[in-house]
């Protein structure tokens, strides 16, 4: 026996060689670690919130059930049984229907299911307390609607009424937003659809459009299978608690529709359709008006640019910018300058409870409540998207970038920027809805065999939160 042969045999393992861990098992373990970390973050945020809310703690966080904005109140309601049945139906049949229904019919069914889920969650708190009365308080938009009899005058003087402690200051929510959302409620009232029931209905009808717009965007970018996979998760999102009913749900549905129109315009240019330019202009009008619904929606420009980049049709950007500039011109000529409104908003923000809320708590507790609002499936899907983007070579070697990864990463950036700004201390479960819905595509990365379990976890979080906490929205 040669010396080299002996050395080779000595180098061989004496016992059985352990099998390599399957890649999918490693990924699943990573999902569980990410969800576990989110659970720990939430638990710490709840514990610190309880500590701060005790008498004489010396810290005011203005959220009794922190990090969720609401009050601890275990309860059941008329929507409880219906919510459970809706969740069971989506868990049982959702993935199969999403895989086989014709695309347009699937979007209709998904939207209907989202309406059922959202309304059943709202009715856990009751018709008035959980739905019609949500945006009729003295702090909300509808409080100001009866006094707005001259819209041009309202727009000319809007900025002068933003700051607090003056005779004609706007209510908290009107002063905290550009005039676009208040105008929508005024117009509803003018056509005979005034009051809390109609306003809340509008919020839910628009808010549930995310179940159509986000999957449609993915499909138009060439990822229809991913869109089908994520649709049941869009239906069964815990964020539906705050879709029924808050104005931020309307913001989410409105802006997601605008971004879907961007993707449709890009598809139109690629396939040389006549509708391409009109749809590009329409997307700009919709997104441009979105910036006049809430100042923070400007950050969604990151997601919009990601969609334009993925569509590979820069003419879309030209059309959208032209449409947005029309909106800016109309509001500016009417007397409202967005930049002035934003600077006054920052001052008003720190005239109120934001001055007392500690940034040192909310800068991380906001992330905890966001994890609750998106649910464990989105946490796991987002982890996969981030891992696939930065822990593999895909981002370096791909000729065409993966839409799911790019969109999820853009949405993460919007949330990070919003969090670090300090202008969203608490209540982000509703405020960040327009950003959080763009994390939903990450759920398409979850393995098919486990999707029903992930859907069940989404439903469980929503049902627990809605039954244990009386949310303000």
C-alpha positions in Angstrom: 0.0 0.0 0.0 1.4 3.4 -1.0 2.0 6.2 1.5 -0.6 8.4 -0.3 -3.3 5.7 -0.2 -2.7 5.2 3.5 -3.0 8.9 4.1 -6.2 9.1 2.1 -7.7 6.3 4.2 -6.7 7.9 7.4 -8.4 11.1 6.2 -11.7 9.3 5.7 -14.3 9.7 8.5 -14.4 6.6 10.8 -18.2 6.9 11.4 -21.2 7.7 9.3 -21.2 11.0 7.5 -24.1 13.3 8.8 -26.5 14.3 6.0 -26.5 17.9 5.1 -29.5 19.8 6.4 -32.0 20.5 3.5 -32.0 24.1 2.4 -35.7 24.5 3.0 -35.4 23.2 6.5 -32.8 25.9 7.2 -35.0 28.5 5.7 -38.0 27.4 7.8 -35.9 27.5 10.9 -34.9 31.0 10.0 -38.6 31.9 9.7 -39.3 30.6 13.2 -36.4 32.5 14.6 -37.6 35.7 13.0 -41.2 35.2 14.3 -39.8 34.4 17.7 -37.7 37.6 17.7 -40.9 39.5 16.8 -42.8 37.9 19.7 -40.0 38.8 22.1 -40.1 42.4 20.8 -43.8 42.6 21.3 -43.7 41.1 24.8 -41.0 43.5 25.8 -43.0 46.4 24.4 -46.1 45.3 26.3 -44.1 44.8 29.5 -42.5 48.2 29.3 -45.8 49.8 28.4 -47.5 48.3 31.5 -44.6 49.6 33.6 -44.8 53.1 32.2 -48.6 53.2 32.6 -48.5 52.5 36.3 -49.3 55.4 38.6 -46.4 57.8 39.2 -44.1 56.2 36.7 -42.9 59.5 35.5 -43.3 58.6 31.9 -46.3 59.4 29.7 -46.8 57.2 26.6 -50.5 57.9 26.0 -51.4 54.4 25.1 -53.1 52.3 27.8 -52.6 49.0 25.9 -49.2 49.9 24.5 -47.8 49.3 22.0 -51.3 49.0 20.5 -53.3 52.2 20.8 -56.4 51.3 22.7 -57.6 49.9 26.0 -57.3 46.5 27.6 -60.9 45.2 27.5 -61.5 41.4 26.9 -64.8 41.3 25.0 -66.9 39.5 22.4 -69.4 40.9 20.0 -71.8 40.2 17.2 -68.9 39.8 14.7 -67.0 37.2 16.8 -68.5 34.1 15.4 -68.6 35.4 11.8 -64.9 36.4 12.1 -63.9 32.9 13.2 -66.0 31.3 10.4 -64.5 33.7 7.8 -61.0 32.9 9.0 -61.7 29.1 8.8 -63.0 29.5 5.3 -60.0 31.4 4.1 -57.6 29.0 5.8 -59.4 25.9 4.4 -60.1 26.9 0.9 -58.1 30.1 0.3 -54.9 28.6 -1.1 -56.6 26.1 -3.4 -59.0 28.8 -4.8 -56.1 31.2 -5.2 -54.3 28.6 -7.3 -57.1 27.6 -9.6 -59.7 30.4 -10.0 -59.5 32.5 -13.2 -57.5 35.6 -12.4 -60.2 38.3 -12.6 -62.7 36.1 -10.7 -60.1 35.5 -8.0 -59.6 39.2 -7.5 -63.4 39.7 -7.1 -63.6 36.8 -4.6 -60.6 38.1 -2.7 -62.1 41.5 -2.4 -65.4 40.1 -1.2 -63.6 37.9 1.4 -61.6 40.9 2.6 -64.8 42.9 3.1 -66.3 40.0 5.1 -63.1 39.7 7.3 -62.8 43.4 7.9 -66.5 44.0 8.8 -66.6 40.9 11.0 -63.6 42.2 13.0 -65.2 45.7 13.3 -68.4 44.2 14.6 -66.6 42.5 17.4 -66.7 45.9 19.0 -70.3 46.6 17.9 -71.9 48.6 15.1 -71.6 52.0 16.7 -68.5 51.5 18.9 -66.6 49.5 16.3 -67.7 51.0 13.0 -70.0 54.1 12.6 -68.6 56.0 15.6 -64.9 55.5 14.9 -64.4 58.7 12.9 -67.1 60.9 14.4 -65.3 62.0 17.6 -64.3 65.6 18.3 -60.7 64.8 17.1 -61.8 63.5 13.7 -62.5 64.8 10.3 -66.3 64.6 10.4 -66.4 67.0 13.3 -65.3 69.8 10.9 -67.5 68.9 7.9 -70.6 70.8 8.9 -68.6 74.1 9.3 -67.1 73.9 5.8 -69.5 75.7 3.6 -67.1 77.4 1.3 -64.4 75.0 -0.1 -62.3 77.6 -1.9 -62.1 79.7 1.3 -61.3 76.5 3.3 -58.4 75.8 1.1 -57.1 79.4 1.2 -57.2 79.5 5.0 -56.3 75.9 5.7 -52.7 76.4 6.7 -53.6 79.3 9.0 -55.7 77.0 11.2 -53.2 74.1 11.6 -51.5 75.4 14.8 -53.2 74.7 18.1 -54.3 77.1 20.8 -56.0 79.6 18.6 -59.8 80.3 18.2 -60.3 78.5 15.0 -57.8 75.6 15.1 -58.6 72.5 13.2 -59.3 69.3 15.1 -56.3 67.0 15.7 -56.8 64.8 12.6 -57.7 67.6 10.2 -54.7 69.7 11.3 -52.4 66.6 11.0 -53.2 66.0 7.3 -53.3 68.0 4.1 -56.9 69.1 3.1 -57.4 66.2 0.6 -59.0 63.8 3.1 -61.2 66.4 4.6 -62.4 67.4 1.1 -63.4 63.8 0.4 -65.6 63.7 3.5 -67.1 67.1 2.6 -67.9 65.8 -0.9 -69.5 62.7 0.5 -71.6 64.9 2.7 -72.5 67.1 -0.3 -73.9 64.2 -2.3 -76.0 63.0 0.6 -73.7 60.4 2.1 -72.8 62.3 5.3 -72.3 60.8 8.8 -70.2 58.1 10.4 -71.8 55.1 8.7 -71.1 56.4 5.1 -67.6 57.7 6.0 -66.6 54.4 7.6 -68.1 52.5 4.7 -65.9 54.6 2.3 -62.8 53.8 4.4 -63.5 50.0 4.3 -64.5 50.0 0.6 -61.2 51.8 -0.3 -59.1 50.0 2.3 -60.0 46.5 1.0 -58.8 47.5 -2.5 -55.3 46.5 -1.3 -56.4 42.9 -1.9 -56.8 43.7 -5.5 -54.1 46.4 -6.1 -51.1 44.7 -4.5 -51.6 41.3 -6.2 -52.5 43.0 -9.5 -49.2 45.0 -9.3 -47.2 41.7 -8.9 -49.1 40.1 -11.7 -48.5 43.0 -14.1 -44.8 42.8 -13.3 -44.8 39.2 -14.4 -45.2 37.4 -11.1 -48.8 36.2 -11.3 -48.0 33.0 -9.4 -46.6 35.0 -6.5 -49.7 37.2 -6.6 -51.9 34.2 -6.4 -49.9 32.9 -3.4 -50.0 36.1 -1.5 -53.7 36.9 -2.0 -55.1 34.8 0.9 -52.6 36.5 3.2 -53.8 39.9 1.9 -57.4 38.9 2.8 -56.6 37.6 6.3 -54.2 40.3 7.4 -54.4 41.5 11.0 -54.2 45.0 9.6 -57.9 44.6 8.7 -58.6 45.5 12.4 -57.7 49.1 11.4 -59.1 49.0 7.9 -62.5 48.9 9.6 -62.6 51.8 10.1 -59.9 54.5 9.8 -59.1 57.0 7.2 -55.6 55.5 6.9 -57.3 52.4 5.4 -58.6 54.7 2.7 -55.1 56.1 2.2 -53.8 52.5 1.8 -56.4 51.5 -0.7 -56.1 54.8 -2.7 -52.3 54.7 -2.9 -52.0 51.0 -3.6 -54.5 51.5 -6.5 -52.3 54.3 -7.8 -49.2 52.1 -7.7 -51.1 49.3 -9.5 -52.0 51.8 -12.2 -48.3 52.5 -12.6 -47.7 48.8 -13.2 -50.7 48.7 -15.6 -49.2 51.6 -17.6 -45.8 49.9 -17.8 -47.5 46.8 -19.1 -49.4 48.9 -21.6 -46.2 50.5 -22.9 -44.5 47.1 -23.1 -47.4 45.6 -25.1 -48.0 48.8 -27.1 -51.5 49.4 -25.9 -53.4 52.6 -26.5 -54.3 53.0 -22.8 -50.7 53.3 -21.7 -50.4 57.1 -21.7 -53.9 57.8 -20.2 -53.3 55.2 -17.4 -49.8 56.7 -16.7 -51.4 60.1 -16.3 -54.2 58.7 -14.2 -51.7 57.0 -11.9 -50.0 60.4 -11.4 -53.4 62.0 -10.6 -54.2 59.3 -8.0 -50.8 59.3 -6.3 -50.5 63.0 -6.5 -53.8 63.4 -4.7 -52.5 60.7 -2.3 -49.8 63.1 -1.1 -52.6 65.5 -0.2 -54.3 62.9 1.9 -51.4 62.5 4.3 -48.0 64.1 4.4 -46.3 60.8 5.2 -47.5 59.2 1.9 -44.7 61.1 0.2 -42.5 58.2 1.3 -44.4 55.8 -0.9 -42.5 57.3 -3.7 -39.9 54.6 -3.0 -42.4 51.8 -3.7 -43.7 53.7 -6.8 -40.2 54.1 -8.1 -39.5 50.5 -7.5 -42.5 49.5 -9.6 -41.4 51.9 -12.4 -37.9 50.4 -12.3 -39.3 46.9 -12.5 -41.6 47.8 -15.3 -38.6 49.0 -17.4 -40.8 51.7 -19.0 -39.6 55.1 -18.0 -42.3 56.8 -20.0 -44.6 55.7 -17.2 -42.6 58.0 -14.9 -43.0 61.0 -17.2 -46.8 60.4 -17.5 -47.2 60.0 -13.7 -45.1 63.1 -12.9 -47.2 65.1 -15.3 -50.4 63.9 -13.6 -49.1 64.5 -10.1 -48.0 68.1 -11.1 -51.6 68.8 -12.2 -52.8 67.9 -8.7 -50.1 70.1 -7.1 -51.0 73.0 -9.4 -54.7 72.8 -8.5 -54.1 72.8 -4.8 -51.4 75.5 -5.0 -53.6 77.8 -7.1 -56.5 77.2 -4.7 -54.3 78.6 -1.9 -52.7 75.5 -0.1 -49.0 75.1 -0.4 -48.0 71.6 0.7 -44.6 72.5 2.1 -46.0 75.2 4.4 -48.6 72.7 5.6 -46.0 70.2 6.4 -43.8 72.6 8.4 -46.8 73.8 10.4 -47.9 70.1 11.0 -44.5 69.4 12.6 -45.1 72.3 15.0 -48.6 71.2 15.7 -47.4 67.6 16.3 -45.2 68.8 19.1 -47.9 71.0 20.6 -49.9 67.9 21.5 -49.2 64.5 23.2 -46.3 63.8 20.9 -44.2 66.1 23.0 -44.8 63.8 26.0 -44.4 60.5 24.2 -40.8 59.3 24.6 -39.0 58.7 21.4 -36.7 56.2 23.2 -39.7 53.9 23.7 -41.7 54.4 20.5 -38.8 54.2 18.1 -38.7 50.4 18.7 -42.2 49.9 20.1 -43.6 51.1 16.8 -41.8 48.2 15.1 -43.4 45.8 17.6 -46.9 47.1 16.9 -46.1 46.9 13.2 -45.2 43.2 13.6 -48.7 42.7 15.2 -50.4 44.6 12.4 -48.7 42.6 9.6 -48.8 39.3 11.4 -46.2 36.4 11.7 -46.6 35.3 8.1 -45.5 38.7 6.8 -42.6 38.7 9.3 -41.4 35.3 8.0 -42.0 36.4 4.4 -40.1 39.6 4.9 -37.2 37.7 6.5 -37.0 35.5 3.4 -37.1 38.5 1.1 -34.3 40.2 3.0 -32.3 37.0 3.2 -32.7 36.3 -0.6 -31.6 39.8 -1.3 -28.6 40.2 0.8 -27.5 36.7 1.9 -27.4 35.1 -1.5 -25.8 36.1 -4.8 -29.1 36.6 -6.5 -28.9 40.4 -6.2 -25.5 40.4 -7.9 -26.0 37.8 -10.6 -29.6 38.4 -11.7 -30.1 40.1 -15.0 -33.8 40.9 -14.1 -34.4 41.8 -10.5 -37.1 39.9 -8.7 -40.2 42.1 -8.1 -41.1 40.5 -4.8 -37.7 41.2 -3.3 -37.5 44.8 -4.6 -41.0 45.8 -3.5 -40.6 44.3 -0.1 -37.3 46.0 0.4 -38.7 49.4 -0.8 -41.6 49.0 1.7 -39.1 48.2 4.5 -37.2 51.4 3.7 -40.4 53.5 3.9 -41.1 52.1 7.4 -37.6 52.7 8.6 -37.6 56.3 7.4 -41.1 56.9 9.0 -39.9 55.3 12.2 -36.7 57.3 12.5 -38.4 60.6 11.7 -40.1 60.6 15.1 -43.3 61.9 13.5 -45.1 58.6 14.1 -44.8 57.9 17.8 -47.6 55.3 18.5 -50.7 54.6 16.4 -48.6 53.2 13.5 -50.8 50.1 13.3 -53.1 52.4 11.2 -50.7 55.2 10.2 -48.3 52.8 8.4 -51.0 50.7 6.7 -50.2 52.2 3.3 -46.5 51.1 3.8 -47.2 47.7 5.5 -49.4 46.4 2.7 -46.4 46.3 0.4 -44.7 43.8 2.7 -47.5 41.3 1.8 -45.7 40.0 -1.4 -43.1 38.4 0.9 -45.7 35.8 1.9 -45.4 34.3 -1.6 -42.0 33.1 -0.6 -43.4 30.8 2.1 -43.5 27.1 1.1 -46.9 25.9 -0.2 -47.0 23.0 2.3 -47.0 25.4 5.3 -49.2 28.2 4.0 -52.4 27.1 5.8 -50.5 27.2 9.1 -49.2 30.7 8.4 -52.7 31.8 7.5 -54.0 30.4 10.8 -51.3 32.4 12.6 -52.5 35.5 10.9 -56.1 34.9 11.9 -55.1 34.1 15.5 -53.2 37.3 16.0 -56.1 39.4 14.6 -58.7 37.6 16.7 -56.7 37.8 19.9 -55.9 41.5 19.5 -59.5 42.4 18.6 -61.0 40.4 21.4 -58.5 41.5 24.1 -58.1 45.2 23.2 -60.7 47.8 22.5 -58.8 49.6 19.7 -59.5 53.3 19.0 -59.7 52.6 15.3 
